[in-house]
Amino acid sequence: MQFTQIFDNSVSVMVYRDGSSHEFYKGEEGYAKILNGWNELVCDAYDMPAFGVSLDELTRQEMKSGNWVEFVYDGRCEFNEMPFEKLLVKVEEDYAGFNIIRYLSEGGYCGRCFYLQLNDKTMSQFDNVLKDIQF
């Protein structure tokens, strides 16, 4: 399985916008719009070794502002020997590559990250998808 296929296995997507949040569940229109926009964003992306390491307290503080999207799974998953229950991404329209922060219930947003490099695009179109969804 390629890393970009993992997102299709999420059971919900949480969107954080300047401290407010809303969860969209699989089967809902909002979930489908988000996942379609995400898959379009990452369809040509490739995973690379990440330089980033997340610290739970700092990540939670940063999540209070800006746009974030979090893919939630129905249990523990693993890719490249790195387990996760949720995957969190800061959405910035000019990002052409970004860390994907892993969450585990026993440690929170703590530890090594994944990294995706986009191929000749930025997050701007996906950022617009999130801005168009009301909650």
ZIKA-V59583 format. One record per pair of residues at least 24 apart in sequence whose ideal C-beta (glycine too) atoms are under 8 Angstrom apart, sorted by the first residue. I is the first residue (numbers start at 1). J is the second residue. D is the distance in whole Angstrom. If there is no record, write none. Layout:
# ZIKA-V59583
I:J:D
I:J:D
This chain:
# ZIKA-V59583
1:79:8
2:47:8
3:47:4
3:79:6
3:80:8
3:114:7
3:116:7
4:39:8
4:42:5
4:43:7
4:45:6
4:47:8
4:116:7
6:71:8
6:77:7
6:79:6
6:87:7
7:35:7
7:38:6
7:39:7
7:42:7
7:71:5
7:87:7
8:35:7
8:39:7
9:73:6
9:77:7
10:35:8
10:71:4
10:72:6
10:73:6
10:87:8
11:72:6
11:73:6
11:74:5
12:72:5
13:69:6
13:70:7
13:71:6
13:72:7
14:69:7
14:70:4
14:72:6
14:86:8
15:67:8
15:68:7
15:69:6
15:70:8
15:130:6
15:133:7
15:135:7
16:63:6
16:66:8
16:67:7
16:68:4
16:69:8
16:70:7
17:67:6
17:68:8
17:130:7
17:135:8
18:64:8
18:65:6
18:66:7
18:67:8
19:64:5
19:65:7
20:135:7
22:135:3
23:72:7
24:133:8
30:133:5
30:135:8
33:129:6
33:132:8
33:133:6
34:69:7
34:129:7
34:130:7
34:133:7
36:129:8
37:125:7
37:126:5
37:129:3
37:130:8
38:69:7
38:126:6
40:125:7
40:126:8
41:118:7
41:121:7
41:123:7
41:125:7
41:126:4
42:116:6
42:118:7
44:118:7
44:119:4
44:120:8
44:121:8
45:116:5
45:117:6
45:118:5
45:119:6
46:116:7
46:117:6
46:119:7
47:114:6
47:115:7
47:116:6
47:117:8
48:97:8
48:115:5
48:116:8
48:117:5
49:115:7
50:99:6
50:100:8
50:112:6
50:113:4
50:114:6
50:115:4
51:115:7
52:99:4
52:101:8
52:112:8
52:113:4
52:115:7
53:111:7
53:112:6
53:113:7
54:99:8
54:101:5
54:102:7
54:109:5
54:110:6
54:111:6
54:112:8
54:113:6
55:109:8
55:110:6
56:107:7
56:108:4
56:109:5
56:110:5
59:88:7
59:101:6
59:108:8
59:109:4
60:108:7
60:109:7
62:90:7
63:88:8
66:90:6
66:91:8
66:92:7
67:91:4
67:92:8
67:127:7
67:130:6
67:131:8
69:130:7
70:103:8
76:104:8
79:114:7
80:114:8
82:111:8
82:112:6
82:114:7
87:114:7
91:123:6
91:126:6
91:127:5
91:130:6
92:123:6
92:127:7
93:122:6
93:123:6
93:124:4
93:127:4
93:128:8
94:122:5
94:123:7
94:124:7
95:122:6
95:123:5
96:121:7
96:122:5
96:123:8
98:123:7
